[in-house]
Amino acid sequence: MQSLINHLNQLQELVLIRDEHRMTGDGAHLDRLNESIDQMTSKLPPDVKSLYQRLYTKDHIVVAPMYNGCCSICGMRLPIAQVQAVRLCKQLQNCPSCARILFEETDAPRWVGEMPSRTAPRKSGISRFSAESLMIPNLKAETRDSAIAELAALMEAKHFVSGADKLVRGALEREAVLSTAMEHGLAFPHVRGVEGGGLTMALGISRKGIRFDESDNLTHIIFLITIPTAVSAFYLRLLSLLTDTFMKEQNRTAVMAAETPEQLWKALTKATRYSIK
């Protein structure tokens, strides 16, 4: 049964990658993604395929992690017996509320940041997802893998996310399917399924430039983003907004000119002050 859960998770990730590519890519990889999705769907057992397709018509998130005994998508607290059944993984378990297929991944990285107090002022804009402490104006890394590792280590060191090594592994697995590098020296490596809190983003600048894929283009502005499964749809909107923001040369120039984390944070908040509320 675990192999079936893994298959469903891989299928879901391909669908979400296709959604990202439709929103921010040039469509060059759609045929390959569609073919892979069709092949994986065809390999599902007939009853599971039927269930998958019914759920898919409602939402592209069909498989949901169980976190702290709850469905991470709808928040439904599960009966103790069902929690144990999900952990045993002997047969598929559906959330009683949203009907998504449940699974538990005990070894996944987790969000460990501090929850805001009820009396604290509500954050707005990019500060909802990031902070000055997550800025690296001069990445030491010279390769894609080491750049992702440097940003992941910062996230862990600043007590936002646990398991930096797992973040790196997840981000590289995602890159292996389809590079997140874009034109104008941008890249958006990310890891989905980091439960326990909110979406988190670190930003690193490489002045020399890093080769992120097989093309000759160099990447200079790298956003590493961790995504709770429940906000996958919101991540697509955020990705679109960030892409639009940094397609503008003046915004790229401003972040590239920053020499300290404080300066980089100010440049980022200024660039996104109207686009990200």
C-alpha positions in Angstrom: 0.0 0.0 0.0 2.9 2.4 0.7 4.0 2.0 -2.9 0.6 3.1 -4.1 0.7 6.1 -1.8 4.1 7.0 -3.2 2.7 6.7 -6.7 -0.2 9.0 -5.9 2.1 11.5 -4.4 4.4 11.5 -7.4 1.4 11.9 -9.7 0.0 14.8 -7.7 3.4 16.5 -7.8 3.5 16.2 -11.5 0.0 17.8 -11.8 1.1 20.7 -9.6 4.3 21.1 -11.6 2.2 21.3 -14.7 0.0 24.0 -13.0 3.1 26.0 -12.2 4.4 25.6 -15.8 1.1 26.8 -17.2 1.2 29.9 -15.1 4.9 30.9 -15.4 6.4 28.8 -18.2 6.4 29.1 -22.0 4.5 25.9 -22.4 7.5 24.1 -23.9 7.3 21.2 -21.5 3.5 20.7 -21.4 3.4 17.8 -23.8 6.1 15.9 -21.7 4.3 16.6 -18.5 0.9 15.6 -19.9 2.4 12.3 -21.2 3.9 11.5 -17.8 0.7 12.3 -16.0 -1.3 10.1 -18.3 1.1 7.2 -18.0 1.1 7.4 -14.2 -2.7 7.7 -14.1 -3.1 4.6 -16.3 -1.0 2.5 -13.9 -3.4 3.1 -11.0 -5.7 0.1 -10.0 -9.1 0.7 -11.6 -10.9 1.4 -8.3 -8.2 3.8 -7.1 -8.1 5.5 -10.6 -11.8 6.1 -10.4 -11.5 7.6 -6.9 -8.6 9.7 -8.0 -10.4 11.1 -11.0 -13.5 12.0 -8.9 -11.4 13.9 -6.4 -9.3 15.5 -9.1 -12.4 17.1 -10.7 -12.9 19.0 -7.4 -9.3 20.0 -6.6 -5.8 19.1 -7.8 -4.8 18.2 -4.3 -6.1 14.7 -4.0 -3.6 13.2 -1.5 -3.3 15.0 1.9 -0.7 14.6 4.6 -2.0 13.8 8.1 -0.4 16.2 10.6 -1.0 16.0 14.3 -3.9 13.7 13.8 -5.7 16.1 11.4 -6.1 16.4 7.6 -3.7 19.1 6.6 -6.0 20.4 3.9 -9.4 20.8 5.6 -8.2 20.6 9.2 -10.6 17.8 10.2 -9.5 16.1 13.4 -9.5 12.4 12.7 -10.9 9.6 15.0 -8.1 7.8 16.9 -8.8 4.6 15.1 -8.4 6.3 11.7 -5.2 7.9 12.7 -3.8 4.5 13.5 -5.2 3.1 10.2 -3.4 5.9 8.3 -0.2 5.0 10.1 -0.5 1.3 9.4 -1.1 2.0 5.7 -2.8 -1.3 5.0 -5.6 0.3 2.9 -6.4 3.7 1.6 -8.0 6.1 4.1 -10.1 9.1 3.1 -10.7 12.2 5.2 -14.2 12.1 6.6 -14.7 15.8 5.7 -13.0 16.5 2.4 -12.6 12.8 1.2 -9.0 13.3 0.2 -6.7 10.3 0.5 -4.7 10.5 3.7 -1.1 9.5 4.4 1.6 10.3 7.0 5.2 11.1 6.3 7.0 11.1 9.6 10.4 12.0 8.1 9.4 15.1 6.3 10.8 18.6 7.2 8.5 20.6 9.4 7.7 24.3 9.9 9.0 25.2 13.4 8.6 29.0 13.5 6.9 30.9 16.3 3.2 31.4 15.9 2.2 35.1 16.1 0.4 36.1 19.3 -3.1 37.3 19.2 -2.0 40.7 20.4 0.8 41.2 18.0 0.2 43.5 15.0 -0.8 41.5 11.9 1.9 41.2 9.3 1.3 42.3 5.8 3.0 42.0 2.4 6.1 39.9 2.0 6.7 39.9 5.7 3.9 37.3 6.0 6.3 34.8 4.4 9.8 36.0 5.0 12.1 38.1 7.2 15.3 40.0 7.1 17.0 37.0 8.8 16.3 34.9 5.7 18.2 37.2 3.3 21.6 36.3 1.9 23.0 39.2 -0.3 26.1 37.3 -1.2 25.7 33.6 -1.7 29.0 31.6 -1.2 27.6 28.8 -3.3 28.8 28.3 -6.9 26.4 25.5 -7.9 22.7 25.0 -7.8 22.8 22.3 -5.2 25.1 24.2 -2.8 22.9 27.4 -3.2 19.8 25.5 -2.2 21.8 23.9 0.7 23.0 27.3 1.8 19.5 28.8 1.9 18.0 25.7 3.6 20.7 25.8 6.3 19.7 29.4 6.9 16.1 28.5 7.3 17.0 25.9 9.9 19.5 28.1 11.7 16.9 30.9 12.1 14.4 28.4 13.5 11.8 28.6 10.7 12.0 25.0 9.3 13.6 21.8 10.6 15.5 19.2 8.5 17.6 21.3 6.1 19.1 18.2 4.6 15.5 17.0 3.8 14.6 20.3 2.3 17.6 20.1 0.0 16.7 16.6 -1.1 13.1 17.6 -1.7 14.1 20.7 -3.7 16.6 18.8 -5.9 14.0 16.1 -6.6 11.6 18.8 -7.7 14.4 20.3 -9.9 15.0 16.9 -11.5 11.5 16.9 -12.9 11.6 20.4 -14.4 13.9 23.3 -13.5 12.5 26.2 -11.7 14.9 28.6 -13.3 13.4 31.3 -15.4 14.5 34.1 -17.7 16.2 37.3 -16.3 18.3 35.2 -13.8 15.4 34.1 -11.6 14.9 30.7 -9.9 12.2 29.4 -7.5 13.3 26.1 -6.0 10.7 24.9 -3.5 9.6 22.0 -1.3 5.9 21.1 -0.9 4.5 19.3 2.2 6.3 21.3 4.9 3.5 21.2 7.4 3.0 22.8 10.8 2.8 26.5 9.9 2.9 28.9 7.0 4.7 29.3 3.7 8.3 30.4 4.2 10.7 32.0 1.8 14.4 32.7 1.8 16.2 34.8 -0.8 19.8 34.5 -2.0 21.8 36.6 -4.5 24.6 35.2 -6.5 26.6 38.0 -8.1 28.7 35.6 -10.2 25.7 33.6 -11.3 24.9 29.9 -11.0 24.0 27.5 -13.7 20.6 26.1 -12.6 19.8 23.9 -15.6 21.3 22.6 -18.8 21.0 26.0 -20.6 23.8 28.6 -20.8 21.7 31.1 -18.7 23.0 32.0 -15.3 20.8 32.5 -12.3 21.4 35.4 -9.9 18.2 35.7 -7.8 17.2 32.5 -6.0 14.0 32.2 -3.8 13.8 29.0 -1.8 10.2 28.4 -0.7 8.7 25.8 1.6 5.0 25.2 1.0 2.4 23.5 3.3 0.2 21.3 1.1 -2.9 23.3 1.9 -1.6 26.5 0.3 -0.4 25.0 -3.0 -3.0 27.1 -4.9 -1.9 30.2 -3.1 1.7 29.4 -3.9 0.8 29.6 -7.6 -0.5 33.1 -7.2 2.6 34.1 -5.1 4.9 32.7 -7.8 3.1 34.6 -10.5 3.3 37.8 -8.5 7.0 37.4 -7.7 7.7 36.6 -11.4 5.9 39.7 -12.6 7.7 41.8 -10.0 11.2 40.7 -10.9 10.6 40.8 -14.6 11.1 44.5 -14.1 14.8 45.5 -14.4 14.7 48.1 -11.7 13.6 45.6 -9.1 16.3 43.1 -10.1 18.9 45.8 -10.1 17.8 46.9 -6.6 18.1 43.4 -5.0 21.4 42.8 -6.8 22.9 46.0 -5.4 22.1 45.1 -1.8 25.2 44.3 0.3 23.7 43.4 3.7 20.7 41.4 4.7 19.0 44.6 5.9 19.5 46.3 2.5 18.3 43.2 0.6 15.2 43.0 2.8 14.4 46.6 2.2 14.8 46.1 -1.6 12.5 43.1 -1.5 9.8 44.8 0.5 9.9 47.9 -1.7 9.8 45.9 -4.9 6.7 43.9 -3.7 4.9 46.5 -1.7 2.1 46.9 -4.3 2.0 43.4 -5.8 2.0 41.3 -2.6 -0.5 42.5 0.1 
